[in-house]
Amino acid sequence: MRILLFYKGHYEAAVRGPEVRYLSLARELVAMGHAVELCGRSASRSTLPLGVGFVSVANLFRMALAFFRSNVIVLHGGGGIVLLVAFFSALRGARIVLDSYAPQWVELDFVLQKKPFGERVKSLARAYFNVARNALGGIVFDKVIVANQRQLDLSRGLMSLFSLTRDFGKVVVIPFGCDDFEARDKKKGRSLLNALSYSAFSESDFLIGWLGGTYGWFDLESIMRKVSEAALRNSHVKMVFFGVHEQQREDLLHFVDPLVRKNIVFLPWVEFSSRFDLWSGLDVSMVWGGRSYENDYASRTRNFDCLTIGLPIVQNRDDEWGGRLERVGAGVVVEEDSLADILVRLSESPSEVEGMRQSMSRLAPSFYWSRFADSLLAAISSPPIPGFQRILGLFGFLLLLPAILVFFVFRLLEGQKRVDDE
């Protein structure tokens, strides 16, 4: 089959969650004998897997051709033109899969009120557009893939407004994957981290990695306060961030005791191809969601990367990874009040950390990319939606747009009133 993976990202040396997922999935699908193209803003040939093509969204003609020559199109995001081209591709027989792995409107709604008015308008518009896109996907596309049970329920709830329960089978849980587990040399990883940080670490340091973006829906203030407390009790406790810009570094250090600010190390984004070698020098990965609905529905890409190298996870409770880690002993799920105690304990218990590493390595095969690819291909093996049903669905969706606009204006005015009252 010809498969197009669409996400308007940058597939270059330093990549983020969605790009990581699509690069890995593309590599697996090519290995299975399929023709695969990625569609995004930019790409580096050294980053693209062998045999994977790339189409720039800046070239609308080439992008449209890529859509029309594909048998399967997987969309993560996409604006009005992209959705329209996908719709017409579906009418000519392509299977369209909406990747709803991260319900972005939940993330955006959490940080909305913290933004100035101009940014709030843009974020609210993006949030409502995301809801509208997921509604459209549930009505006229063939499948909607999600990462966990909570995301499944969210998508089905949105879909039930239009088709009751008839199309619930469209929504399929397929957790995104990890590369095959490979034991890596921790000393080599520590050496690479030292080369990047100008020798900030010793062999006896306990390194806590933050493997990904420092977005507004993470509870970074709590983390910094507790890591600071742990570092005051054990000077070998250090935390490593990647790709944090200068202003945010200062904001994070504000919550750290001046005596241990040197224990917080900021490094640049690491190259996609070398990230696992560097991260193998860490002891644990920290994942700490905010006190919000976002933490209920999230499925963090960084956790799947930890499976690839057997890196234990320390996190607060969520609906997906919390129970998973506890069941297999691959990490620690902890309340905020106990976080500093846990970090100190782990820093003094290498055998406990090693045991969690082993548990992570045993968990990894359940999430290999080959399993994801198999599940995706199985999901699209069912008969496509009839063309008349797609057209009817699009017509019904267009009738919803005025109502969405009304609620957008209401939320915008309501949010501004709340800010004025404060």
C-alpha positions in Angstrom: 0.0 0.0 0.0 0.9 3.7 -0.3 0.7 5.3 3.1 0.9 9.0 3.8 1.7 10.2 7.4 0.7 13.8 7.8 1.9 16.1 10.6 3.0 19.7 10.0 6.3 19.3 12.0 10.0 19.6 11.3 11.6 16.2 10.7 15.2 17.3 11.3 18.0 16.8 13.8 16.0 17.8 16.9 12.4 16.5 16.8 9.5 16.4 19.2 6.8 13.9 20.1 4.6 13.7 17.0 7.6 13.7 14.7 9.3 11.0 16.7 6.2 8.8 16.4 5.8 9.3 12.7 9.5 8.7 11.9 9.4 5.5 13.8 6.1 4.3 12.3 7.3 5.2 8.8 10.4 3.1 9.3 8.4 0.1 10.5 5.9 0.3 7.6 8.7 0.5 5.0 10.3 -2.6 6.6 6.9 -4.3 6.1 7.0 -3.5 2.4 4.8 -0.5 2.1 5.5 2.8 0.3 5.5 5.6 2.9 5.7 9.3 2.6 5.9 11.9 5.4 4.2 15.3 4.9 5.4 18.2 7.0 7.1 21.6 7.1 10.7 20.5 6.6 12.9 17.4 6.8 16.5 16.4 6.8 17.6 13.5 4.7 19.8 12.2 7.5 16.8 12.1 9.8 14.3 10.4 7.4 14.4 6.6 7.6 15.8 4.8 4.5 13.1 4.5 1.8 10.7 7.1 3.3 9.7 10.0 1.0 9.0 13.6 2.1 6.5 16.1 0.8 6.5 19.7 2.0 3.2 21.3 3.0 4.5 24.5 1.5 4.0 23.0 -2.0 0.2 22.6 -2.1 0.3 20.9 -5.5 2.8 18.2 -4.5 0.9 17.8 -1.2 -2.4 17.3 -3.0 -0.8 14.7 -5.3 0.6 12.8 -2.3 -2.9 12.7 -0.8 -4.5 11.5 -4.0 -1.9 8.8 -4.8 -2.1 7.3 -1.3 -4.3 4.3 -0.2 -4.1 5.2 3.5 -3.7 8.7 5.0 -3.0 9.2 8.7 -3.6 12.7 9.9 -2.3 14.3 13.1 -3.6 17.8 12.9 -4.1 19.7 9.6 -6.0 22.9 8.7 -9.1 23.4 6.5 -7.3 22.8 3.2 -5.7 19.6 4.4 -9.0 18.3 5.7 -10.7 19.2 2.4 -8.0 17.4 0.4 -8.3 14.4 2.7 -12.1 14.4 2.3 -11.8 14.3 -1.5 -9.1 11.6 -1.3 -11.6 9.6 0.7 -14.2 10.0 -1.9 -11.9 8.5 -4.5 -11.2 5.4 -2.2 -8.4 6.3 0.2 -8.8 5.2 3.9 -8.5 8.2 6.2 -7.3 7.7 9.8 -7.5 10.6 12.2 -4.7 10.4 14.8 -6.3 11.8 17.9 -3.4 10.7 20.1 -3.2 14.0 22.0 -6.6 15.7 22.4 -5.0 19.2 22.1 -8.0 21.1 23.1 -7.7 19.7 26.6 -4.1 20.9 26.8 -4.9 24.3 25.4 -7.9 24.8 27.7 -5.8 24.3 30.7 -3.3 27.1 29.9 -5.8 29.4 28.2 -6.4 31.8 31.0 -2.7 32.3 31.7 -2.2 34.0 28.3 -2.6 37.7 27.3 -5.7 38.5 25.3 -4.2 38.3 21.8 -2.6 34.9 22.5 -5.8 33.7 24.3 -7.9 34.4 21.1 -5.5 32.3 19.0 -5.3 29.5 21.6 -9.1 29.4 22.0 -9.5 29.4 18.2 -7.1 26.5 18.0 -8.9 24.6 20.7 -12.3 24.9 19.1 -10.8 24.0 15.7 -9.3 20.9 17.3 -12.7 19.9 18.6 -14.3 20.6 15.2 -11.6 18.5 13.4 -12.2 15.6 15.7 -16.0 15.9 15.2 -15.4 15.9 11.5 -13.1 12.9 11.7 -15.7 10.9 13.7 -18.4 11.7 11.1 -16.6 11.3 7.7 -13.3 9.5 8.2 -12.7 5.7 8.4 -11.0 5.4 11.8 -10.0 7.5 14.8 -7.0 6.2 16.6 -6.3 7.0 20.3 -3.8 6.1 22.9 -5.8 4.9 25.9 -9.2 4.2 27.3 -9.8 7.8 28.5 -9.1 9.1 25.0 -11.4 6.4 23.6 -14.3 7.6 25.9 -13.6 11.2 25.0 -13.8 10.6 21.2 -16.8 8.4 21.5 -18.6 11.0 23.6 -18.0 13.6 20.9 -19.1 11.2 18.2 -22.3 10.2 20.0 -23.7 13.7 19.5 -24.1 12.9 15.8 -24.4 9.1 15.4 -25.3 7.9 18.8 -23.4 4.6 19.3 -23.5 3.4 15.7 -20.0 4.5 14.8 -18.2 3.7 18.1 -16.3 1.0 16.3 -14.4 3.7 14.4 -12.4 4.6 17.5 -9.5 2.2 18.1 -7.0 2.2 20.9 -3.5 1.8 19.5 -0.9 3.0 21.9 2.0 4.6 20.1 5.2 2.5 20.3 8.8 2.3 21.2 11.9 1.1 19.3 13.1 -2.4 20.1 14.8 -2.5 23.5 18.5 -2.4 23.4 20.7 -2.4 26.5 23.1 0.6 26.3 26.3 1.5 28.1 25.4 3.8 31.0 29.1 4.9 31.3 29.2 5.9 27.6 25.9 7.8 28.0 27.3 9.6 31.0 30.4 10.5 29.1 28.3 11.9 26.2 26.2 14.0 28.6 29.4 15.3 30.1 30.7 16.3 26.7 27.5 18.2 26.1 27.5 19.9 29.5 31.2 20.6 29.9 31.7 18.0 32.6 28.8 18.8 34.8 28.4 15.2 36.1 30.4 12.7 38.1 30.0 9.0 38.0 28.4 9.0 41.5 25.7 11.6 40.5 22.1 10.6 40.4 20.7 12.1 37.2 17.0 12.8 36.7 16.1 13.5 33.1 13.2 15.6 31.8 12.9 14.1 28.3 10.7 16.5 26.3 9.1 19.9 26.3 8.4 22.0 29.4 4.8 22.9 28.4 2.4 24.8 30.5 0.3 21.8 31.5 3.2 20.2 33.4 3.5 21.0 37.1 7.1 22.2 36.9 6.9 24.4 40.0 6.3 21.3 42.3 9.0 19.4 40.6 11.6 22.1 41.0 10.8 22.6 44.7 11.0 18.9 45.5 14.2 18.3 43.4 15.7 21.3 45.2 14.8 19.7 48.6 16.3 16.4 47.5 19.5 18.0 46.3 19.9 19.8 49.6 19.8 16.4 51.3 22.0 14.6 48.8 24.3 16.8 46.7 24.6 14.1 44.0 20.9 14.5 43.0 20.8 16.5 39.8 18.2 17.2 37.2 18.8 17.5 33.5 16.6 19.4 31.0 16.9 19.5 27.3 16.0 22.4 25.0 14.7 24.9 27.5 14.9 28.5 26.4 16.7 31.2 28.5 13.7 32.9 30.0 12.1 29.7 31.1 15.4 28.5 32.7 15.3 31.6 34.9 11.6 30.9 35.7 12.4 27.3 36.7 15.4 28.2 38.8 13.3 30.6 40.8 11.9 27.6 42.7 15.3 26.1 43.5 17.4 27.0 46.5 20.4 29.1 45.5 22.7 26.6 47.2 21.8 23.8 44.7 21.0 25.7 41.5 24.1 24.2 40.0 22.4 20.8 40.4 19.9 21.9 37.7 21.6 21.4 34.3 20.1 22.7 31.0 21.3 21.1 27.8 20.3 21.8 24.2 17.9 19.6 22.2 19.8 16.4 21.3 19.8 15.0 17.8 17.1 12.5 17.1 19.5 9.8 16.0 21.6 10.0 19.2 19.0 10.7 21.9 19.0 7.1 23.2 22.8 7.0 23.6 22.7 10.2 25.6 19.7 9.3 27.7 21.2 6.0 28.7 23.5 8.0 31.0 20.5 9.1 33.1 19.2 7.2 36.2 15.5 7.9 36.0 13.1 10.0 33.9 10.7 12.5 35.6 7.2 12.9 34.2 4.9 15.2 36.2 1.6 16.3 34.9 -0.4 19.2 36.3 -3.4 19.0 38.5 -5.8 19.1 35.6 -8.0 17.1 33.2 -5.0 17.1 30.8 -3.2 14.6 33.1 -6.2 12.3 32.9 -6.2 12.1 29.1 -2.5 12.3 28.3 -0.3 9.6 27.0 3.3 10.9 27.0 5.5 10.1 24.1 8.6 10.4 26.4 7.4 7.4 28.4 7.6 5.2 25.3 11.1 6.4 24.6 12.0 5.3 28.2 10.9 1.7 27.2 13.5 1.6 24.4 16.4 2.1 26.9 14.8 0.6 30.0 14.9 4.0 31.8 12.7 4.0 35.0 10.0 6.6 35.3 9.1 8.7 38.4 5.7 10.4 38.0 2.5 11.5 39.7 -0.6 9.5 39.1 -2.4 9.5 35.7 -5.0 7.1 34.2 -2.6 5.3 31.8 1.0 5.1 33.0 0.5 5.2 36.7 -1.2 1.8 37.0 1.1 0.3 34.3 4.3 1.2 36.2 2.9 0.0 39.5 1.8 -3.4 38.0 5.2 -4.2 36.6 7.5 -2.3 39.0 9.1 -0.3 36.2 8.9 3.0 38.0 7.5 4.9 41.0 4.1 6.6 41.2 4.3 9.2 44.0 2.4 12.0 45.6 4.0 15.4 45.6 4.6 15.5 49.3 6.7 12.3 49.1 8.6 13.2 45.9 11.8 14.5 47.6 11.9 11.5 49.9 11.6 9.1 46.9 14.3 10.8 44.9 16.7 10.7 47.9 15.8 7.0 48.4 16.4 6.1 44.8 19.7 8.1 44.7 20.9 5.9 47.5 19.5 2.6 46.2 21.2 1.6 42.9 19.9 -2.0 43.2 16.2 -0.7 43.3 16.8 1.5 40.3 18.4 -1.5 38.4 15.4 -3.6 39.2 13.1 -1.0 37.7 15.3 -1.0 34.6 14.9 -4.7 34.2 11.1 -4.3 34.6 11.0 -1.6 31.9 13.0 -3.8 29.5 10.5 -6.6 30.0 7.6 -4.3 29.4 9.0 -2.9 26.1 8.1 -5.7 23.7 4.3 -5.0 24.3 4.8 -1.6 22.7 7.2 -2.3 19.8 6.4 -0.3 16.6 5.8 -3.6 14.8 2.7 -4.1 17.0 1.5 -0.6 16.3 1.9 -1.1 12.5 0.0 -4.4 12.7 -2.8 -2.9 14.7 -3.1 0.1 12.3 -3.3 -2.2 9.2 -5.8 -4.4 10.9 -8.0 -1.4 11.8 -8.1 -0.2 8.2 -8.9 -3.6 6.8 -12.7 -3.1 7.4 -14.8 -1.8 4.4 -14.5 2.0 3.7 -17.4 4.3 4.5 -19.7 4.8 1.5 -19.2 8.0 -0.4 -22.8 9.2 0.1 -22.4 8.8 3.9 -19.2 10.9 3.8 -21.0 13.7 1.8 -24.0 13.6 4.2 -21.6 13.8 7.1 -19.8 16.8 5.7 -23.1 18.6 5.0 -24.2 18.0 8.6 -20.8 19.1 9.9 -21.0 22.4 8.0 -24.4 23.1 9.7 -22.6 22.8 13.1 -20.0 25.6 12.3 -22.3 28.5 13.3 -23.0 26.9 16.7 -19.2 26.4 17.2 -18.7 30.1 16.5 -21.3 31.1 19.0 -19.7 29.1 21.8 -16.2 30.4 20.8 -17.4 34.0 21.2 -19.1 33.1 24.5 -16.0 31.5 25.9 -13.8 34.3 24.8 -16.0 36.9 26.5 -16.4 34.8 29.6 -12.6 34.3 29.9 -12.0 38.1 29.5 -14.5 38.8 32.2 -12.8 36.3 34.5 -9.4 38.0 33.9 -10.9 41.5 34.5 -12.5 40.3 37.8 -9.2 39.0 39.0 
